[in-house]
Amino acid sequence: MMRMLNRVLQLGLWALALSSLTAALACYVSYRRDCARLANVASDVTAGLNVPDDRVSALLEWVHGLHGSAGNRGRFLLTSMRATPLQVIESGGDCADKSRLLYALLRESGMSATMALCFKADSNEPVHTFVEVALGAGCQMAVDPAFNLFFPKPDETGYYGLLDLRKDPAILVRRVETICREIPTQCREQYYMRPADGYTRASTINWNKNAVLRLTHHLLHSVLGDEVYRLRRPAVIEEPKLFVAALCVVSAGACLMVLRVARRRATRKIVGFRIAARRPLPTRA
């Protein structure tokens, strides 16, 4: 009876591992198809633009203009996951949704980018999302698709990035004043973000989320300094389909590990039984 139960459990684990790998492959294939469609969209939006910052500005403006600013209700499989980039194209979204889309479009355009978060000073709660893109060696450009904001330097030698916005809240104030002066119709109250809730606490990773991340932040900051605040977020965190594929691979790996451990134990028992069977019985004196 026990042997049959073990056999059933093994078959169940094999079935779960196989189905998890199949699901992982299906999610990854679907993700790659989405990437191809996003690459086509990015190519159409940036057609005729060869300068990197012009391409970034074109994508920023296009994403900003999509379907308002309400949160996208789309999901991929799990209700806890946010909308995919293609769902944002179809229905729009809030700052996090549009930043995810802009990040994906920049990535498919061959540019290195990462999403970043803004936090409340009193509670460390995330309140806003934007994107930082690398235009070249040592040149970063912070772009905010929710407000169609980017931050050129006054001397026209480049752009301000995440670390610049962290250090100097006046950059945001000056930029908004410039926009309001040049385009009064776009001077809306929503452009203004309190410094406490704005970019001055920006970071690509929520280092205060738990004790492990706080310890990791302490160790990395001692080595990298403020560069720790702009470490690139893994794509698997921002892509729902890629995230599900990774979960399925982990599930399959766990099943195979359990099967391996069970097989080793069974082998040891069999070997031990055979050795015991070969030993001669003790003789009486």
Residue pairs with C-beta under 8 A, 6 or more apart in sequence:
6 262
10 259
10 262
13 255
13 258
13 259
14 255
14 259
16 251
16 252
16 255
17 251
17 252
17 255
17 256
17 259
18 252
20 248
20 249
20 251
20 252
20 255
21 248
21 249
21 252
23 244
23 245
23 248
24 244
24 245
24 246
24 248
24 249
24 252
25 245
27 241
27 242
27 244
27 245
27 248
28 241
28 242
28 245
30 241
31 239
31 241
31 242
31 245
34 84
34 85
34 86
34 241
35 104
35 108
37 86
38 85
38 86
38 104
38 105
38 108
39 108
39 109
41 89
41 105
42 59
42 105
42 106
42 108
42 109
43 109
45 58
45 59
45 62
45 105
46 54
46 55
46 58
46 59
46 109
49 55
49 58
52 111
52 135
52 136
53 135
53 141
53 159
55 109
55 111
56 106
56 111
56 133
56 135
56 141
56 143
56 150
57 150
59 102
59 105
59 106
59 109
60 102
60 143
60 145
60 148
60 150
61 148
63 98
63 101
63 102
63 105
63 145
64 98
64 145
64 146
64 147
64 148
66 88
66 89
66 92
66 93
66 98
66 101
67 91
67 92
67 93
68 92
69 92
69 93
69 94
69 95
69 98
69 146
70 92
70 93
70 94
71 93
71 94
71 96
71 97
72 82
72 83
72 87
72 88
72 91
72 92
72 93
72 94
72 97
73 83
73 91
74 82
74 83
74 84
74 87
74 88
74 90
74 91
75 81
75 82
75 83
75 240
76 83
76 84
76 87
76 240
76 241
76 244
77 240
77 244
78 240
78 244
81 240
81 243
81 244
82 96
82 97
82 100
82 240
83 91
83 93
83 97
83 100
83 240
84 239
84 240
84 241
85 100
85 101
85 104
85 105
85 239
88 97
88 98
88 100
88 101
89 101
92 98
93 100
93 101
94 146
95 128
95 129
95 130
95 144
95 145
95 146
96 129
98 145
98 146
99 115
99 129
99 130
99 131
99 145
99 146
100 115
100 129
100 238
101 145
102 113
102 131
102 143
102 145
103 113
103 114
103 115
103 131
103 238
104 238
104 239
106 113
106 131
106 133
107 113
107 235
111 133
111 134
111 135
112 133
112 134
112 232
113 131
113 132
113 133
113 134
114 131
114 132
114 204
114 230
114 231
114 232
114 233
115 129
115 130
115 131
115 204
115 233
115 238
116 129
116 130
116 131
116 132
116 142
116 162
116 202
116 203
116 204
116 230
117 126
117 128
117 129
117 202
117 203
117 204
117 205
117 206
118 126
118 127
118 128
118 129
118 130
118 193
118 197
118 198
118 199
118 201
118 202
119 125
119 126
119 127
119 197
119 201
119 202
119 203
119 206
119 208
120 127
120 196
120 197
120 201
121 196
121 197
121 201
122 196
124 206
124 208
126 206
127 197
128 146
128 193
128 197
128 198
129 146
130 142
130 143
130 144
130 145
130 146
130 149
130 199
130 202
131 142
131 143
131 144
131 145
132 140
132 141
132 142
132 143
132 161
132 162
132 204
132 230
133 140
133 141
133 143
134 140
134 141
135 141
135 158
135 159
139 158
139 159
140 159
140 160
140 161
140 162
140 163
140 230
141 150
141 151
141 158
141 159
141 160
141 161
142 150
142 151
142 159
142 160
142 161
142 162
142 164
142 165
142 199
143 149
143 150
144 150
147 190
147 191
148 186
149 175
149 179
149 191
150 159
151 159
151 160
151 164
151 165
151 171
151 172
151 175
152 158
152 159
152 160
153 159
153 160
160 171
161 230
162 199
162 202
162 203
162 204
162 229
162 230
163 226
163 227
163 229
163 230
164 171
165 171
165 172
165 198
165 199
165 200
165 202
166 199
166 200
166 201
166 202
166 226
166 229
167 200
169 195
169 198
169 199
169 200
171 199
172 193
172 195
172 198
172 199
176 187
176 191
176 192
179 186
179 187
179 191
180 186
180 187
180 191
193 199
202 229
203 229
203 230
204 229
204 230
204 231
204 232
204 233
205 213
205 217
205 231
205 233
206 213
207 213
207 214
207 216
207 217
207 228
208 214
208 217
217 228
220 228
220 231
221 228
224 231
235 242
236 242
236 243
236 246
237 243
